[in-house]
Amino acid sequence: MYKLSSLLILFFLFSCGSPKEDSYILEASNDSLVFDLNPQTSMFIKALFPYTDEKGREYLTFQNNIEPEILWYDMKSQEYIKTTKIDKEGENGISNFVGYYIYSDDEIYIPEGMRNTINVIDKDGKIHRKIVYDKTTQGKSTIPFNCLSFPYTPIYMINGKMYLPQSPNMGLGDRIVEDSPVTLILDSIKHSLTEFELRFPKVKSSVELRGNTLGIEMSYSQVYDGKNFIYSFFFDENLYIVSPDGKVRNQVKTRSKYVDEIYNEKKVPGDITELVRTLCTIPMYGNLIYDKYRDVYYRFVYPETKLENDNYMDIWQLGRTKFSILILDKNFEILGETLFPENIYASNLFFIRKDGLYISTSFFKNPTFSDDKLCFRRFDLIQTKK
């Protein structure tokens, strides 16, 4: 009887420790989209967002990394349509252009990177109004934010409320981590600015944040699925589910099979080249995005990678040489994880359409790379077993 019990226990432990087979994978299709770039456009795009107008026409839009402007392409024909130019100075000048949110063709929101101001411009770049968000109703000073693709921190507008991502507030002294809200709610009806209940995870202490850091320890991705906000912190296995009123509803562990332990070294390289190399090689998590057409979430994962004597800055800007994507169902259960081939895809450039997930193949190490074309490959969500 004792031997039988022991065997059963060993079998149980072995079964629990064995990796589950993927029930879903992301599979590259034969379909791709190619957008011609002009010479004044860099491949190192910081903000790229699809937009569908009121007539149902789909656009790919992105911020030019060289000139202050937003470029518009027709998604179907892949042809260039127009440019929304932003003045640097003068009556319609925006000093620091760090992402955007298109509410309509003639109403575009542009936050400033150095001031607590959001500029609302029309299709010609003319500023119609400015929104200032300098202090919360709780009396806390706010932080200027970026609206970028990586980390994926778009602005969301829901029922007259605008949701603004935040960084750790270094002005909070010894309570930076404990008191910094992750998101603000700007209510245009009540004219209030309130804080999310969610605070930053304690992957770094407030004392450590005031010292030398990699600069990404508190980075996160913010996504809204129509019911809740979900947060993926780069140095945390957990996902955090928050209601639109800012209340934390749940915390779910979603661990990658390609990351045994998230990077936790205390020493930060003093040399800038070595610092960027570290960013390109350490194990960590990345963006979380929601696929409303298939009701699944994709969490980007960056396994530990070995690199020597490489162009680290270009690698970091485009999205690392090696990555996987965790596939999660509506209850945040892992359906599978797909490891992508190295040096082919720019994981920071992506979007979702009805027919699938698109990831850019415009990675400078890709043999087919061309700096005058922005290319995307479509991926299908495939069920491998029932």
C-alpha positions in Angstrom: 0.0 0.0 0.0 2.9 2.3 0.9 4.6 1.7 -2.4 1.4 2.3 -4.4 0.9 5.6 -2.6 4.4 6.6 -3.3 4.1 5.8 -6.9 0.8 7.8 -7.2 2.5 10.8 -5.6 5.5 10.6 -7.9 3.1 10.3 -10.9 1.1 13.3 -9.7 4.3 15.4 -9.2 5.6 14.4 -12.6 2.4 15.2 -14.4 2.1 18.6 -12.7 5.7 19.4 -13.6 5.4 18.4 -17.3 4.8 21.2 -19.8 1.3 21.2 -21.3 1.1 20.9 -25.1 0.0 24.1 -26.9 -3.6 24.0 -27.8 -3.2 27.1 -29.9 -0.3 28.5 -31.9 0.3 31.6 -34.0 1.2 30.5 -37.5 2.7 32.7 -40.2 0.4 33.0 -43.3 1.4 33.8 -46.9 -0.3 37.2 -46.7 1.7 40.3 -46.1 1.2 44.1 -46.3 3.9 46.4 -47.7 3.9 50.2 -47.3 6.3 52.4 -49.3 8.2 54.9 -47.2 9.7 58.2 -48.3 13.3 59.0 -47.6 12.3 61.4 -44.7 10.8 58.5 -42.8 12.7 56.3 -40.3 12.0 52.7 -39.7 12.4 53.3 -35.9 8.7 54.1 -35.4 7.7 54.9 -31.8 3.9 55.1 -32.3 1.9 53.0 -34.8 -1.8 52.6 -34.6 -4.5 51.4 -37.0 -7.6 53.6 -37.4 -11.0 53.0 -38.9 -13.1 56.0 -39.9 -16.9 56.3 -39.7 -17.3 54.9 -43.2 -15.3 51.8 -42.3 -12.2 52.6 -44.2 -9.1 51.2 -42.5 -5.9 53.1 -42.2 -2.4 52.4 -40.9 -1.1 55.5 -39.2 2.3 56.1 -37.5 4.4 58.9 -36.2 7.4 59.8 -38.3 10.5 59.5 -36.2 12.4 62.2 -38.1 9.8 64.9 -38.7 6.9 65.9 -36.4 4.1 64.4 -38.4 1.6 61.5 -38.6 1.5 59.5 -41.8 -1.7 57.9 -43.1 -1.8 54.8 -45.4 -4.8 53.0 -46.8 -4.8 49.5 -45.3 -6.4 47.8 -48.2 -4.4 49.3 -51.1 -1.3 50.0 -48.9 -1.0 53.4 -50.6 0.0 56.6 -49.0 -3.0 58.9 -48.3 -1.9 62.0 -46.4 0.3 63.6 -43.8 -0.8 65.4 -40.7 2.0 67.9 -40.0 2.7 69.2 -36.5 4.4 72.6 -36.1 7.4 72.8 -33.7 6.9 76.5 -32.9 4.4 79.3 -33.1 0.7 79.4 -32.4 0.2 75.7 -33.3 3.6 74.6 -32.1 4.0 71.4 -30.0 7.4 71.2 -28.4 7.7 67.5 -27.7 5.7 65.1 -29.9 5.4 61.7 -28.1 2.6 59.7 -29.7 -1.0 60.4 -30.5 -4.6 59.2 -30.3 -7.0 59.6 -33.3 -10.5 60.1 -32.1 -11.7 61.1 -35.6 -10.2 62.3 -38.8 -10.4 65.9 -37.5 -9.8 65.4 -33.8 -6.4 64.1 -32.9 -5.0 64.1 -29.3 -1.3 64.7 -28.9 0.3 64.6 -25.4 3.5 66.6 -24.7 6.4 64.8 -23.3 7.7 67.6 -21.1 4.4 69.2 -19.9 1.1 68.0 -18.4 -0.8 69.0 -21.5 -2.7 67.2 -24.3 -3.1 69.2 -27.5 -6.2 68.5 -29.6 -5.5 69.2 -33.3 -7.5 69.0 -36.5 -6.4 67.2 -39.8 -4.3 70.3 -40.7 -2.4 70.3 -37.4 -4.2 73.4 -36.0 -4.6 73.3 -32.2 -8.3 73.7 -31.3 -7.9 73.3 -27.5 -5.5 72.2 -24.8 -6.2 69.8 -21.9 -4.2 70.3 -18.8 -3.9 67.5 -16.2 -1.5 68.8 -13.6 -3.1 67.7 -10.3 -5.4 64.9 -9.2 -8.5 65.4 -7.0 -6.4 63.7 -4.3 -3.9 66.6 -4.5 -1.1 64.6 -6.2 1.0 66.1 -9.0 0.9 64.2 -12.3 3.6 63.0 -14.7 3.7 63.8 -18.5 3.1 60.6 -20.4 3.9 59.0 -23.8 1.3 57.4 -26.0 3.5 54.8 -27.8 3.5 51.3 -29.3 6.3 50.1 -27.0 5.6 50.1 -24.2 2.1 49.8 -25.5 0.4 52.7 -23.7 -2.4 54.1 -25.9 -5.0 56.7 -24.7 -8.4 55.2 -24.1 -11.7 57.3 -24.2 -14.7 55.6 -22.6 -18.0 57.3 -21.9 -16.6 60.8 -21.7 -13.5 59.7 -19.7 -10.0 59.7 -20.9 -7.5 57.1 -19.4 -3.9 58.4 -19.1 -0.9 56.1 -18.4 1.5 57.3 -15.7 5.1 56.6 -14.7 6.4 56.4 -11.1 6.2 59.8 -9.5 9.7 60.6 -8.3 8.4 63.6 -6.3 6.8 61.2 -3.7 10.0 60.7 -1.8 10.2 57.4 0.1 6.8 56.3 -1.2 7.3 56.4 -5.0 6.3 52.8 -5.5 3.5 52.7 -2.9 1.7 56.0 -3.9 2.3 56.3 -7.7 -1.0 55.6 -9.6 -0.5 53.6 -12.8 -3.3 55.4 -14.6 -5.4 58.6 -14.3 -9.0 59.1 -15.2 -9.7 62.4 -16.7 -13.5 63.0 -16.6 -14.5 65.6 -19.1 -18.1 65.7 -17.8 -17.3 66.1 -14.1 -14.0 68.0 -14.8 -12.2 65.7 -12.4 -8.8 63.9 -12.5 -8.8 60.8 -10.3 -6.3 58.0 -9.7 -6.5 54.2 -10.4 -6.2 52.1 -7.2 -3.5 50.1 -8.9 0.1 51.0 -7.8 3.4 49.8 -9.3 4.6 46.3 -8.3 7.5 46.3 -5.9 10.1 45.0 -8.3 12.2 48.0 -7.2 12.0 49.9 -3.9 11.5 53.6 -3.8 15.1 54.0 -2.7 16.4 51.9 -5.6 14.3 53.9 -8.1 16.1 57.1 -7.0 19.5 55.5 -7.8 20.8 53.9 -11.0 18.3 51.8 -12.9 17.9 50.3 -16.4 15.0 52.7 -17.0 12.5 49.9 -17.8 11.9 48.2 -14.4 8.6 49.9 -14.0 7.5 49.8 -17.7 4.2 48.3 -18.5 1.6 47.8 -21.2 -2.0 48.9 -20.8 -4.9 47.4 -22.7 -8.7 47.7 -22.5 -10.8 44.7 -23.6 -14.2 46.4 -23.5 -14.8 45.4 -19.8 -11.5 45.9 -17.9 -8.1 47.3 -18.1 -5.3 44.7 -18.1 -1.7 45.5 -17.2 1.5 43.6 -18.1 4.6 44.9 -16.3 7.9 44.0 -17.9 9.5 42.7 -14.7 6.4 40.9 -13.3 4.9 37.5 -14.3 1.4 38.7 -13.1 -1.3 40.4 -15.1 -3.4 42.9 -13.2 -7.1 43.3 -14.0 -8.6 46.7 -13.2 -12.2 47.9 -13.6 -12.9 51.2 -15.5 -13.5 52.9 -12.2 -9.9 52.1 -11.2 -10.6 49.2 -8.7 -8.3 46.2 -8.8 -10.3 43.1 -9.6 -7.8 40.3 -9.9 -4.1 39.3 -10.3 -3.2 36.4 -12.5 0.1 34.7 -13.0 0.9 34.0 -16.6 4.4 32.5 -16.8 6.3 31.9 -20.0 8.0 28.5 -20.5 10.9 30.4 -22.0 11.6 32.6 -18.9 12.7 30.8 -15.8 13.3 34.0 -13.9 12.9 37.6 -14.7 16.1 39.7 -14.6 16.8 40.9 -11.0 20.4 42.0 -10.9 21.0 45.1 -8.7 24.1 46.4 -10.6 23.4 48.7 -13.5 26.1 49.0 -16.3 27.7 52.5 -16.3 28.7 52.3 -20.0 25.8 53.2 -22.3 26.7 50.5 -24.9 26.7 47.9 -22.2 23.4 49.2 -20.8 21.7 48.9 -24.1 23.2 45.5 -24.6 21.7 44.5 -21.3 18.3 45.7 -22.4 18.6 43.5 -25.5 19.6 40.3 -23.7 17.9 40.1 -20.3 14.8 37.9 -19.7 11.6 39.9 -19.3 8.0 40.4 -20.4 6.8 43.0 -22.9 3.6 44.3 -24.5 0.1 42.9 -23.9 -2.4 43.4 -26.6 -6.1 42.3 -27.0 -7.5 40.6 -30.1 -11.2 41.5 -30.0 -12.0 39.4 -33.0 -10.8 36.1 -31.4 -11.3 37.2 -27.8 -7.7 36.3 -26.8 -4.7 38.2 -25.4 -1.2 38.1 -26.7 1.6 38.7 -24.2 5.1 39.3 -25.7 7.9 37.6 -24.0 11.7 38.2 -24.3 13.8 35.2 -23.3 17.4 35.6 -22.2 19.5 36.1 -25.4 23.3 36.2 -26.1 24.6 39.0 -28.2 28.2 40.2 -28.9 29.4 43.2 -30.8 26.1 44.1 -32.4 24.0 47.2 -33.1 22.2 47.1 -29.8 20.3 50.4 -30.1 18.7 49.3 -33.4 17.8 45.9 -31.9 16.2 47.6 -28.8 14.2 50.1 -30.9 12.8 47.4 -33.2 12.0 44.8 -30.6 14.9 42.4 -29.7 16.2 39.5 -31.8 14.3 36.7 -30.1 10.8 36.7 -28.6 7.7 34.5 -28.0 4.0 35.3 -27.6 1.8 33.8 -24.9 -1.8 33.2 -26.0 -4.3 33.7 -23.3 -8.1 33.1 -23.3 -10.7 35.5 -21.8 -10.0 34.1 -18.3 -6.3 34.6 -18.8 -5.6 30.9 -19.0 -2.6 30.0 -21.2 -3.7 28.4 -24.5 -0.2 28.2 -25.9 3.0 30.0 -26.6 4.7 30.5 -29.9 8.4 31.1 -30.2 9.3 33.2 -33.3 12.4 32.7 -35.4 15.3 35.0 -34.5 16.2 38.1 -36.5 13.1 38.1 -38.7 10.4 40.2 -37.0 10.3 43.7 -35.4 8.1 42.9 -32.4 7.5 46.5 -31.5 5.6 47.1 -34.7 2.2 45.3 -34.9 -1.5 45.6 -35.2 -4.6 43.5 -35.3 -7.3 43.2 -38.0 -10.3 41.0 -38.5 -8.2 38.5 -40.4 -5.4 38.2 -37.9 -2.3 39.5 -36.1 0.2 41.5 -38.1 3.8 41.7 -37.1 6.5 43.7 -39.0 9.2 41.8 -40.9 11.1 45.1 -41.2 13.9 44.0 -38.8 17.3 45.2 -40.0 18.8 41.7 -39.6 16.1 40.1 -41.8 17.6 39.1 -45.2 14.7 40.7 -47.0 15.0 44.0 -45.1 14.6 47.2 -47.1 14.7 50.6 -45.3 12.3 52.1 -47.8 9.5 49.6 -47.2 7.5 48.9 -44.0 6.4 45.3 -44.2 4.0 43.1 -42.1 3.3 39.4 -42.1 -0.1 38.1 -41.0 -0.3 35.4 -38.4 -3.3 33.1 -37.9 -4.4 31.7 -34.6 -4.5 28.0 -35.1 -6.1 25.4 -32.8 -3.8 22.4 -32.6 -5.9 20.2 -30.4 -9.4 20.2 -28.8 
